[in-house]
Amino acid sequence: MTRLLAILTALALVALLFFGLLADAGPDTVFQAQTAAGLFVVILVIVLVATLMTSLYLVVFGRLADGFARRRFARFIGWKFLRSQRESETLRSKLARSVHLARARAVPTKLVLAGVGAALLIAAWLMTRPALWNSIADRVSPPFATTLHLILLVLGAAFLFVASLGLLIPTRSLPPTPRLRKRSAVTLPTFISIVGVAIGLWALIVVLGVIQGLQSDLRDKILRTNAHIVIEPARPDGTLGDNDSLEVAMRKLPRVTEADAYVRGEVMMSSPTGIAVNVVVKGMVPAALAASDQLRGRIVDGSIAALDRPELLVSDGARYPYEDPRKRKKSLPAEAAPDEADPAYAVPADLYPGLVIGIELASQLGLAVGDEIQLIAPDGDVGPTGLRPKLQSFRVAAIFQTGMYEYDQKLSYMALYAAQRFFDLGRDRNQLEARIDDPQAIDELAPALATILRDFPGLSASTLRERNKNLFSALALERIVMLIILGFIVFVASLLIVSSLVMFVVEKVREIAVLKALGASDGAIMSSFVHIGTFIGLFGVLAGIPLGVLTCQYLIAAGFTLPRMFYLSELPVRIDPFEITVFGLSAMGMCLLATLYPSKKASQLRPADGLRHG
């Protein structure tokens, strides 16, 4: 009981110190400290759960496997060596002895414990008053006040309970007689080896599951925003030429779901606040943009339809100003969509074309739907003072969010006719993007794509993998490095198996000598110790894989939210059954390899040496 009270007091002081140190820390420090503390608690829980699961496997297998182990001599000897017979005190006897020690204390000690417990409970009761709790929370922190209240309750109840055992229940003259029982249990090094393999597999599955989820989330965002195939002119200032024929040819290819020619250009964007940033502009037919996977379900404010009808972005006074009917240009009826092929169509001078921008760009420039914005193109007109950039005003038609910071800050869309006018391309376009139903099958389209490019000279094609080669290579390298690092955890656990089996050989010298004297061959002894390593690896795998899978499922179901700095709403986790199977088989392989050296040493033991020194 005294040891338990000391442990509880130490943990309480550590918790108070932890929350006290975080009182004046910044938000980032608090988040990192709480995350580290949470991970520490999770690791403790995982160790306890792995220990319980290993114990359960040993008990269940011990009751069911005796008949299975008797079928082969080496298996039977290995199973008996693994589970050594020993006597230990029962749990009930340990509890009775602890209660007797608490009751046998001196009366002054019991009174002191009772007084400390009562004082702690009174302090906890006083903290229930809002004034005292708010005073402590304001001076330190609310988590500190909550933790202090909980600690006072737990410690007060514990001290008072221990004191009441001695004050209210009379003390016996003699301590209770210890009760022993014979049980079959593995040695502590062997048990640690099993738990080590289980925790290594758990860490491997969980960490690689999170990495796989992060990579899959990043890959999906890249595939959704970027085209799988891009066709562009070899010259930077070139165009596609026959846009319609190229679109028709690309849409006829197998697996192609989208193929749209568009205008692409790089400009500088500024707002009334005076901030200017570099932005990539894509001019597309609004209907094709709305049907594409690029922005489908990603519009957080406004509408893509405003690209067709820029008059919807301004007030009625600006939409219908007073003009001389004789000077008014032919304008678009309110119910009709713009026809870029109609040369008579012209947007009134007081209406600006629409522009779709990312949420990060809108936040940086302080823009909302309907706000005015300016685009500056470096290749403008030649004036009296020389080359001058081209400047044109637009209005924000919609704001999108893809989940990729780079795209949400550096990408924008406008109507095709507006982009052609702004970049002085007439009816031409300078890029074509295509998407297929399976991005992994891009290489299958290489022959057909080469045939199309022969009919359109001066054009070149690139795939998503080629344009993002460095990124995908970095993701693959990161996964391989993490696999190697976490694999060393299982490797260290296998080294524990080596040490435990070497101790087995030293401990079972006499038994091995007797078996060899009775006619057991070197191969049978070696096979027995290999079976011991097999049992250790099997129990570790059976405990580690369910722990890892259940932890991943819990992370998926709980949907842990992440701070905005990570640009992810929830922690992504992905489970790959094939990888888990490979991890389990690899762990078993390491455990079997770890048994070779001690098994060989055990088989080389001579009976006379074992009987003499055993």
C-alpha positions as CSV (number, residue, x, y, z in Angstrom):
1,M,0.0,0.0,0.0
2,T,2.8,2.4,0.8
3,R,4.4,1.8,-2.6
4,L,1.1,2.4,-4.3
5,L,0.6,5.7,-2.4
6,A,4.2,6.8,-3.3
7,I,3.6,6.0,-7.0
8,L,0.3,7.9,-7.1
9,T,1.9,10.9,-5.4
10,A,4.9,10.9,-7.8
11,L,2.5,10.8,-10.8
12,A,0.5,13.6,-9.4
13,L,3.5,15.8,-8.9
14,V,4.7,15.1,-12.5
15,A,1.2,16.0,-13.9
16,L,1.1,19.3,-11.9
17,L,4.7,20.1,-13.0
18,F,3.7,19.4,-16.7
19,F,0.7,21.6,-16.7
20,G,2.4,24.3,-14.7
21,L,5.3,24.6,-17.2
22,L,2.8,25.0,-20.0
23,A,1.0,27.9,-18.3
24,D,3.1,30.6,-20.0
25,A,4.0,28.7,-23.2
26,G,2.9,29.6,-26.7
27,P,0.2,27.7,-28.6
28,D,2.7,25.8,-30.7
29,T,4.6,24.6,-27.6
30,V,1.4,23.7,-25.8
31,F,0.2,21.6,-28.9
32,Q,3.5,19.8,-29.2
33,A,3.7,19.1,-25.5
34,Q,0.2,17.8,-25.3
35,T,0.8,15.7,-28.4
36,A,4.0,14.2,-26.9
37,A,2.1,13.5,-23.6
38,G,-0.7,11.9,-25.5
39,L,1.7,9.7,-27.5
40,F,3.4,8.7,-24.2
41,V,0.1,7.6,-22.8
42,V,-0.8,5.8,-26.0
43,I,2.5,3.9,-25.8
44,L,1.9,2.9,-22.2
45,V,-1.6,1.7,-23.2
46,I,-0.2,-0.3,-26.1
47,V,2.4,-1.9,-23.9
48,L,-0.3,-2.9,-21.4
49,V,-2.6,-4.2,-24.1
50,A,0.2,-6.1,-25.8
51,T,1.1,-7.7,-22.5
52,L,-2.5,-8.7,-21.8
53,M,-2.9,-10.2,-25.3
54,T,0.3,-12.1,-25.0
55,S,-0.7,-13.5,-21.7
56,L,-4.1,-14.5,-23.1
57,Y,-2.4,-16.2,-26.0
58,L,-0.1,-18.1,-23.7
59,V,-3.0,-19.3,-21.5
60,V,-5.2,-20.3,-24.4
61,F,-2.5,-21.9,-26.4
62,G,-1.2,-23.7,-23.3
63,R,-4.6,-25.3,-22.8
64,L,-5.1,-26.3,-26.4
65,A,-1.6,-27.0,-27.7
66,D,-0.5,-29.9,-25.5
67,G,-2.0,-32.4,-27.8
68,F,-0.6,-30.6,-30.9
69,A,2.8,-30.4,-29.3
70,R,3.0,-34.1,-28.5
71,R,2.8,-35.2,-32.1
72,R,6.5,-34.3,-32.7
73,F,9.4,-34.7,-30.3
74,A,11.1,-31.4,-31.1
75,R,7.9,-29.5,-30.9
76,F,7.0,-31.1,-27.6
77,I,10.4,-30.4,-26.0
78,G,10.4,-26.8,-27.3
79,W,6.9,-26.2,-25.9
80,K,7.9,-27.6,-22.5
81,F,11.2,-25.6,-22.5
82,L,9.3,-22.4,-23.3
83,R,6.8,-22.8,-20.4
84,S,8.9,-23.4,-17.3
85,Q,7.2,-24.8,-14.1
86,R,7.4,-22.5,-11.1
87,E,5.6,-21.7,-7.9
88,S,4.4,-18.2,-7.1
89,E,2.1,-16.5,-4.6
90,T,-1.5,-16.1,-5.6
91,L,-3.0,-12.7,-6.2
92,R,-5.5,-13.2,-3.4
93,S,-2.6,-14.0,-1.0
94,K,-0.7,-10.8,-2.1
95,L,-3.8,-8.7,-1.5
96,A,-4.3,-10.2,1.9
97,R,-0.7,-9.6,2.9
98,S,-0.9,-5.9,1.7
99,V,-4.1,-5.4,3.7
100,H,-2.5,-6.9,6.8
101,L,0.5,-4.6,6.5
102,A,-1.8,-1.6,6.2
103,R,-3.7,-2.6,9.3
104,A,-0.6,-3.5,11.3
105,R,0.8,0.1,11.2
106,A,1.2,2.1,14.3
107,V,-1.8,4.2,15.4
108,P,0.0,7.6,15.0
109,T,0.9,6.7,11.4
110,K,-2.7,5.8,10.7
111,L,-3.9,9.1,12.1
112,V,-1.4,11.0,10.0
113,L,-2.5,9.2,6.9
114,A,-6.2,9.9,7.8
115,G,-5.4,13.5,8.4
116,V,-3.6,13.9,5.1
117,G,-6.5,12.2,3.3
118,A,-9.1,14.4,5.0
119,A,-7.1,17.5,4.2
120,L,-6.8,16.6,0.6
121,L,-10.6,15.9,0.3
122,I,-11.4,19.2,2.0
123,A,-9.2,21.0,-0.5
124,A,-10.9,19.3,-3.4
125,W,-14.3,20.3,-2.0
126,L,-13.1,23.9,-1.7
127,M,-11.9,23.9,-5.3
128,T,-15.5,23.1,-6.4
129,R,-16.3,26.8,-5.6
130,P,-16.1,28.9,-8.8
131,A,-14.1,31.7,-7.2
132,L,-11.2,29.5,-6.1
133,W,-11.1,27.4,-9.3
134,N,-11.2,30.6,-11.5
135,S,-8.4,32.2,-9.4
136,I,-6.1,29.2,-9.9
137,A,-7.0,28.9,-13.6
138,D,-6.3,32.6,-14.2
139,R,-2.9,32.5,-12.4
140,V,-1.7,29.2,-14.0
141,S,-4.0,27.6,-16.6
142,P,-7.4,25.9,-16.7
143,P,-5.9,22.4,-17.4
144,F,-3.7,22.9,-14.3
145,A,-6.8,23.7,-12.1
146,T,-8.7,20.7,-13.5
147,T,-5.7,18.4,-12.9
148,L,-5.1,19.7,-9.4
149,H,-8.8,19.1,-8.5
150,L,-8.6,15.5,-9.8
151,I,-5.4,14.8,-8.0
152,L,-6.7,16.0,-4.7
153,L,-9.7,13.8,-5.0
154,V,-7.7,10.6,-6.0
155,L,-4.9,11.1,-3.4
156,G,-7.3,12.1,-0.7
157,A,-9.5,9.0,-1.2
158,A,-6.4,6.7,-1.4
159,F,-4.9,8.1,1.8
160,L,-8.2,7.9,3.7
161,F,-8.8,4.4,2.5
162,V,-5.4,3.1,3.6
163,A,-5.9,4.8,7.0
164,S,-9.4,3.4,7.5
165,L,-8.1,-0.2,7.0
166,G,-6.1,0.2,10.2
167,L,-8.4,2.3,12.2
168,L,-11.7,0.6,11.6
169,I,-10.6,-3.0,11.2
170,P,-8.8,-4.7,14.1
171,T,-5.3,-6.0,13.4
172,R,-4.5,-9.7,13.6
173,S,-1.5,-10.9,15.6
174,L,0.0,-13.0,12.9
175,P,0.3,-12.2,9.1
176,P,-1.7,-14.5,6.7
177,T,0.1,-17.6,5.5
178,P,1.2,-17.1,1.8
179,R,-0.6,-19.4,-0.6
180,L,1.4,-20.7,-3.5
181,R,0.4,-22.2,-6.7
182,K,2.2,-24.0,-9.4
183,R,1.9,-22.5,-12.9
184,S,3.5,-22.8,-16.3
185,A,4.9,-19.4,-17.4
186,V,7.5,-18.1,-19.7
187,T,10.6,-16.4,-18.3
188,L,10.7,-12.6,-18.2
189,P,13.3,-12.3,-21.1
190,T,11.1,-14.5,-23.3
191,F,8.0,-12.5,-22.4
192,I,9.8,-9.2,-23.1
193,S,10.8,-10.7,-26.5
194,I,7.2,-11.5,-27.4
195,V,6.0,-8.0,-26.3
196,G,8.9,-6.4,-28.2
197,V,7.9,-8.2,-31.5
198,A,4.2,-7.2,-30.9
199,I,5.0,-3.5,-30.3
200,G,7.5,-3.4,-33.2
201,L,4.7,-4.7,-35.6
202,W,2.2,-2.3,-34.0
203,A,4.5,0.7,-34.6
204,L,5.3,-0.5,-38.1
205,I,1.6,-0.9,-39.1
206,V,0.4,2.4,-37.6
207,V,3.2,4.7,-38.7
208,L,3.3,3.3,-42.3
209,G,-0.5,3.4,-42.4
210,V,-0.4,7.1,-41.5
211,I,2.4,7.7,-44.1
212,Q,0.4,5.8,-46.7
213,G,-2.7,7.9,-45.9
214,L,-0.8,11.1,-46.1
215,Q,0.8,10.1,-49.4
216,S,-2.6,8.9,-50.8
217,D,-4.2,12.2,-49.8
218,L,-1.5,14.2,-51.4
219,R,-1.5,12.1,-54.5
220,D,-5.3,12.3,-54.8
221,K,-5.1,16.1,-54.6
222,I,-2.4,16.3,-57.2
223,L,-4.3,14.0,-59.5
224,R,-7.6,15.9,-59.0
225,T,-6.1,19.3,-59.8
226,N,-3.4,18.4,-62.4
227,A,-4.2,16.7,-65.7
228,H,-2.8,13.2,-66.3
229,I,-1.6,14.2,-69.8
230,V,-0.7,17.6,-71.0
231,I,0.0,18.5,-74.7
232,E,1.7,21.8,-75.4
233,P,3.6,23.4,-78.2
234,A,7.4,23.0,-78.2
235,R,7.9,26.7,-78.4
236,P,6.9,28.8,-75.4
237,D,5.0,31.3,-77.5
238,G,3.3,28.7,-79.8
239,T,-0.2,27.4,-80.0
240,L,-2.0,24.1,-80.5
241,G,-3.2,24.9,-84.0
242,D,-6.3,22.9,-84.8
243,N,-7.8,22.8,-81.3
244,D,-11.0,21.0,-82.2
245,S,-9.4,18.2,-84.1
246,L,-6.9,17.6,-81.3
247,E,-9.6,17.4,-78.7
248,V,-11.6,14.9,-80.8
249,A,-8.5,12.7,-81.4
250,M,-7.7,12.7,-77.6
251,R,-11.3,11.9,-76.6
252,K,-11.2,8.8,-78.9
253,L,-8.3,7.3,-76.9
254,P,-9.2,4.4,-74.6
255,R,-9.5,5.3,-70.8
256,V,-9.7,9.1,-71.6
257,T,-12.5,10.7,-69.6
258,E,-11.7,14.4,-70.2
259,A,-9.8,16.2,-72.9
260,D,-10.1,20.0,-73.1
261,A,-7.9,22.6,-74.9
262,Y,-7.4,25.8,-72.9
263,V,-5.3,28.9,-72.5
264,R,-2.6,29.0,-70.0
265,G,-0.5,32.0,-68.9
266,E,1.4,33.5,-66.0
267,V,0.5,36.9,-64.7
268,M,0.8,39.1,-61.7
269,M,-2.3,39.7,-59.6
270,S,-3.0,42.7,-57.4
271,S,-5.9,43.9,-55.3
272,P,-6.9,47.3,-54.0
273,T,-4.7,46.6,-51.0
274,G,-1.7,46.9,-53.3
275,I,-0.3,43.3,-52.8
276,A,1.0,41.6,-56.0
277,V,1.6,37.9,-56.4
278,N,2.5,35.6,-59.3
279,V,-0.4,33.5,-60.5
280,V,-1.0,30.8,-63.1
281,V,-4.2,31.5,-65.1
282,K,-6.1,28.9,-67.0
283,G,-8.8,30.0,-69.5
284,M,-11.4,27.3,-70.0
285,V,-15.0,27.0,-71.3
286,P,-17.0,27.5,-68.1
287,A,-19.2,24.5,-68.9
288,A,-16.2,22.2,-69.3
289,L,-14.6,23.6,-66.1
290,A,-17.8,23.0,-64.1
291,A,-17.9,19.4,-65.5
292,S,-14.2,18.7,-64.8
293,D,-12.9,17.0,-61.7
294,Q,-10.6,19.9,-61.0
295,L,-13.1,22.0,-59.1
296,R,-16.1,19.7,-58.8
297,G,-17.3,20.0,-55.1
298,R,-14.4,22.4,-54.3
299,I,-16.2,25.8,-54.7
300,V,-16.6,27.3,-51.2
301,D,-18.1,30.6,-52.3
302,G,-19.6,32.0,-55.5
303,S,-20.3,30.1,-58.7
304,I,-18.5,29.1,-61.9
305,A,-21.6,30.2,-63.8
306,A,-20.6,33.8,-63.1
307,L,-17.8,33.4,-65.6
308,D,-20.5,33.2,-68.4
309,R,-22.4,36.1,-66.9
310,P,-20.1,38.7,-65.4
311,E,-23.0,41.1,-65.0
312,L,-24.2,39.1,-62.0
313,L,-21.1,40.1,-60.1
314,V,-22.0,43.8,-59.8
315,S,-25.1,45.8,-58.6
316,D,-28.0,46.6,-60.8
317,G,-26.8,50.2,-61.1
318,A,-23.6,49.1,-62.6
319,R,-25.3,46.4,-64.8
320,Y,-27.8,48.8,-66.3
321,P,-26.2,52.3,-66.6
322,Y,-27.7,55.1,-68.6
323,E,-26.3,55.2,-72.1
324,D,-27.1,56.8,-75.4
325,P,-28.9,54.1,-77.3
326,R,-27.2,55.2,-80.5
327,K,-23.8,54.5,-79.0
328,R,-24.6,51.3,-77.1
329,K,-22.8,48.2,-78.3
330,K,-24.6,45.0,-78.9
331,S,-24.7,43.3,-75.5
332,L,-25.6,39.9,-74.2
333,P,-29.3,39.2,-73.2
334,A,-29.6,38.4,-69.6
335,E,-31.0,34.9,-70.3
336,A,-28.5,33.9,-72.9
337,A,-24.9,32.5,-72.5
338,P,-22.0,34.2,-74.3
339,D,-21.1,32.9,-77.7
340,E,-17.4,33.4,-78.1
341,A,-17.7,32.8,-81.9
342,D,-20.0,35.9,-82.2
343,P,-17.8,38.8,-83.1
344,A,-20.6,41.3,-82.4
345,Y,-20.7,40.2,-78.7
346,A,-18.8,42.6,-76.4
347,V,-18.9,43.0,-72.6
348,P,-19.8,46.5,-71.7
349,A,-16.9,48.7,-70.7
350,D,-18.1,49.0,-67.1
351,L,-18.4,45.3,-66.5
352,Y,-15.3,43.2,-65.7
353,P,-14.9,39.5,-66.6
354,G,-15.1,36.9,-63.8
355,L,-12.1,35.1,-62.2
356,V,-12.1,32.0,-60.0
357,I,-9.3,32.1,-57.4
358,G,-8.1,29.8,-54.6
359,I,-9.0,30.4,-50.9
360,E,-5.4,31.1,-49.9
361,L,-5.0,33.6,-52.7
362,A,-8.2,35.3,-51.6
363,S,-7.0,35.4,-48.0
364,Q,-3.7,36.8,-49.0
365,L,-5.2,39.6,-51.1
366,G,-8.2,40.2,-48.8
367,L,-10.8,39.4,-51.6
368,A,-14.3,38.1,-51.6
369,V,-16.8,37.3,-54.3
370,G,-17.6,40.4,-56.4
371,D,-14.4,42.3,-55.5
372,E,-12.3,43.9,-58.2
373,I,-8.9,42.6,-59.0
374,Q,-6.2,43.5,-61.6
375,L,-4.1,41.2,-63.7
376,I,-0.8,42.4,-65.2
377,A,0.8,40.5,-68.1
378,P,4.5,41.3,-68.9
379,D,4.1,40.9,-72.7
380,G,1.9,44.0,-73.3
381,D,1.8,46.7,-75.9
382,V,4.5,49.0,-77.2
383,G,3.9,52.6,-76.2
384,P,5.7,55.9,-76.6
385,T,8.0,54.9,-73.7
386,G,8.7,51.4,-74.9
387,L,7.2,48.1,-73.9
388,R,4.6,48.4,-71.3
389,P,2.7,45.7,-69.4
390,K,-0.9,44.9,-70.1
391,L,-3.3,45.7,-67.2
392,Q,-6.9,44.6,-67.0
393,S,-9.5,44.5,-64.2
394,F,-11.6,41.4,-63.3
395,R,-14.0,40.5,-60.6
396,V,-13.9,37.5,-58.3
397,A,-16.6,35.1,-59.5
398,A,-15.9,32.2,-57.1
399,I,-13.4,30.9,-54.5
400,F,-12.2,27.3,-54.5
401,Q,-10.3,25.1,-52.1
402,T,-8.5,22.0,-53.3
403,G,-6.6,21.2,-50.1
404,M,-3.2,21.8,-51.7
405,Y,-1.7,25.1,-50.5
406,E,0.3,25.6,-53.6
407,Y,-2.7,25.3,-55.9
408,D,-5.0,27.4,-53.6
409,Q,-2.5,30.2,-53.7
410,K,-1.0,30.1,-57.3
411,L,-3.9,28.9,-59.5
412,S,-6.9,30.8,-60.9
413,Y,-9.4,30.2,-63.7
414,M,-11.3,32.5,-66.1
415,A,-13.6,32.1,-69.1
416,L,-11.9,31.0,-72.4
417,Y,-13.0,34.0,-74.4
418,A,-11.6,36.4,-71.6
419,A,-8.3,34.6,-71.6
420,Q,-7.9,34.6,-75.3
421,R,-8.5,38.4,-75.3
422,F,-6.2,39.1,-72.4
423,F,-3.3,37.1,-73.9
424,D,-4.1,38.2,-77.5
425,L,-4.4,34.7,-78.8
426,G,-7.5,35.3,-81.0
427,R,-9.3,31.9,-81.3
428,D,-6.1,29.8,-80.5
429,R,-5.3,27.9,-77.4
430,N,-1.8,26.9,-76.1
431,Q,-2.4,23.7,-74.0
432,L,-4.6,20.7,-73.8
433,E,-5.1,18.5,-70.7
434,A,-6.6,15.0,-70.6
435,R,-7.6,12.8,-67.7
436,I,-8.0,9.0,-67.7
437,D,-9.9,6.7,-65.5
438,D,-6.8,5.0,-64.0
439,P,-3.7,7.2,-63.6
440,Q,-1.6,4.1,-63.2
441,A,-2.4,3.1,-66.8
442,I,-0.8,6.2,-68.4
443,D,2.0,4.1,-69.9
444,E,-0.6,2.1,-71.9
445,L,-1.5,5.2,-73.9
446,A,2.0,6.0,-75.0
447,P,1.8,4.3,-78.4
448,A,-1.6,5.9,-79.3
449,L,-0.4,9.3,-78.0
450,A,2.7,9.1,-80.2
451,T,0.5,8.4,-83.2
452,I,-1.6,11.5,-82.5
453,L,1.4,13.7,-82.1
454,R,2.7,12.7,-85.5
455,D,-0.4,14.2,-87.0
456,F,0.1,17.5,-85.1
457,P,3.8,18.5,-85.6
458,G,5.3,21.0,-83.2
459,L,3.5,19.6,-80.1
460,S,4.9,17.5,-77.2
461,A,3.2,15.5,-74.5
462,S,4.1,15.0,-70.8
463,T,2.5,12.9,-68.1
464,L,1.7,13.7,-64.5
465,R,4.5,11.3,-63.4
466,E,7.0,13.2,-65.5
467,R,6.0,16.6,-64.4
468,N,6.0,15.6,-60.7
469,K,8.9,13.2,-60.8
470,N,10.8,14.8,-57.9
471,L,7.7,14.8,-55.7
472,F,6.7,11.2,-56.2
473,S,10.4,10.1,-55.9
474,A,10.6,11.9,-52.5
475,L,7.4,10.3,-51.3
476,A,8.7,6.8,-52.3
477,L,12.1,7.5,-50.6
478,E,10.4,8.7,-47.5
479,R,8.3,5.5,-47.3
480,I,11.4,3.3,-47.8
481,V,13.4,5.1,-45.1
482,M,10.5,4.9,-42.6
483,L,10.2,1.2,-43.4
484,I,13.9,0.6,-42.8
485,I,13.8,2.6,-39.5
486,L,10.8,0.9,-38.1
487,G,12.1,-2.5,-39.3
488,F,15.0,-2.0,-36.9
489,I,12.4,-2.1,-34.1
490,V,11.5,-5.7,-35.1
491,F,15.2,-6.4,-35.6
492,V,16.0,-5.3,-32.0
493,A,13.1,-7.5,-30.8
494,S,14.7,-10.4,-32.6
495,L,18.0,-9.7,-30.8
496,L,16.0,-10.0,-27.6
497,I,15.1,-13.5,-28.8
498,V,18.8,-14.3,-29.2
499,S,19.6,-13.2,-25.7
500,S,16.6,-15.1,-24.2
501,L,17.4,-18.3,-26.0
502,V,21.1,-18.1,-25.0
503,M,19.9,-17.8,-21.4
504,F,17.6,-20.8,-22.1
505,V,20.6,-22.8,-23.2
506,V,22.5,-21.9,-20.0
507,E,19.5,-22.6,-17.8
508,K,18.6,-25.9,-19.5
509,V,22.1,-27.4,-19.7
510,R,21.1,-30.4,-17.5
511,E,17.9,-31.1,-19.3
512,I,19.7,-30.9,-22.7
513,A,22.4,-33.3,-21.4
514,V,19.8,-35.8,-20.2
515,L,17.9,-35.7,-23.5
516,K,21.1,-36.3,-25.4
517,A,22.2,-39.1,-23.0
518,L,18.8,-40.7,-23.7
519,G,19.4,-40.7,-27.4
520,A,18.2,-37.3,-28.7
521,S,20.1,-36.2,-31.8
522,D,21.8,-32.9,-32.4
523,G,19.1,-32.1,-35.0
524,A,16.3,-32.8,-32.6
525,I,17.8,-30.5,-29.9
526,M,18.4,-27.7,-32.6
527,S,14.8,-28.2,-33.9
528,S,13.5,-27.8,-30.3
529,F,15.0,-24.4,-29.9
530,V,13.9,-23.4,-33.4
531,H,10.4,-24.2,-32.3
532,I,10.8,-22.0,-29.2
533,G,11.8,-19.0,-31.5
534,T,8.8,-19.9,-33.7
535,F,6.4,-19.8,-30.8
536,I,7.8,-16.4,-29.7
537,G,7.5,-14.9,-33.2
538,L,4.0,-16.4,-33.6
539,F,2.7,-14.9,-30.4
540,G,4.3,-11.6,-31.2
541,V,2.8,-11.5,-34.6
542,L,-0.6,-12.6,-33.4
543,A,-0.6,-9.8,-30.8
544,G,1.1,-7.0,-32.9
545,I,-1.0,-7.2,-36.1
546,P,-4.5,-7.0,-34.4
547,L,-3.1,-4.1,-32.3
548,G,-1.9,-2.2,-35.3
549,V,-5.0,-2.8,-37.4
550,L,-7.4,-1.9,-34.5
551,T,-5.3,1.3,-33.8
552,C,-5.6,2.3,-37.5
553,Q,-9.3,1.6,-37.5
554,Y,-9.7,3.7,-34.4
555,L,-7.8,6.6,-36.0
556,I,-10.0,6.4,-39.1
557,A,-13.3,6.2,-37.1
558,A,-12.3,8.9,-34.6
559,G,-11.2,11.3,-37.4
560,F,-8.6,13.2,-35.4
561,T,-8.5,16.9,-36.5
562,L,-5.2,18.5,-37.2
563,P,-4.2,22.2,-36.7
564,R,-4.5,24.4,-39.8
565,M,-0.8,24.6,-40.1
566,F,-0.8,21.1,-41.6
567,Y,-3.4,22.0,-44.2
568,L,-5.3,18.8,-43.5
569,S,-8.7,18.6,-41.9
570,E,-8.2,15.1,-40.4
571,L,-5.4,12.6,-40.0
572,P,-5.5,10.3,-43.0
573,V,-4.8,6.6,-42.4
574,R,-4.8,3.9,-45.0
575,I,-4.5,0.1,-44.3
576,D,-2.9,-2.2,-46.9
577,P,-3.7,-5.9,-46.2
578,F,-0.8,-7.0,-48.5
579,E,1.7,-4.9,-46.6
580,I,0.5,-6.1,-43.3
581,T,0.9,-9.7,-44.4
582,V,4.4,-9.0,-45.6
583,F,5.2,-7.3,-42.3
584,G,4.0,-10.4,-40.3
585,L,5.9,-12.8,-42.5
586,S,9.1,-10.7,-42.2
587,A,8.8,-10.6,-38.4
588,M,8.4,-14.3,-38.4
589,G,11.5,-14.7,-40.6
590,M,13.6,-12.4,-38.3
591,C,12.5,-14.5,-35.3
592,L,13.5,-17.7,-37.0
593,L,16.9,-16.3,-38.0
594,A,17.4,-15.2,-34.5
595,T,17.1,-18.8,-33.2
596,L,19.9,-20.2,-35.4
597,Y,22.9,-19.3,-33.3
598,P,21.5,-20.4,-29.8
599,S,20.0,-23.5,-31.4
600,K,23.4,-24.4,-32.9
601,K,25.1,-23.9,-29.5
602,A,22.5,-26.0,-27.8
603,S,22.9,-28.9,-30.3
604,Q,26.7,-28.9,-29.8
605,L,26.5,-29.4,-26.0
606,R,28.1,-32.7,-24.9
607,P,26.1,-34.8,-22.4
608,A,29.1,-35.2,-20.1
609,D,29.7,-31.5,-19.9
610,G,26.0,-30.8,-19.2
611,L,25.8,-33.3,-16.4
612,R,29.0,-32.1,-14.9
613,H,28.3,-28.4,-14.9
614,G,24.5,-28.4,-14.9
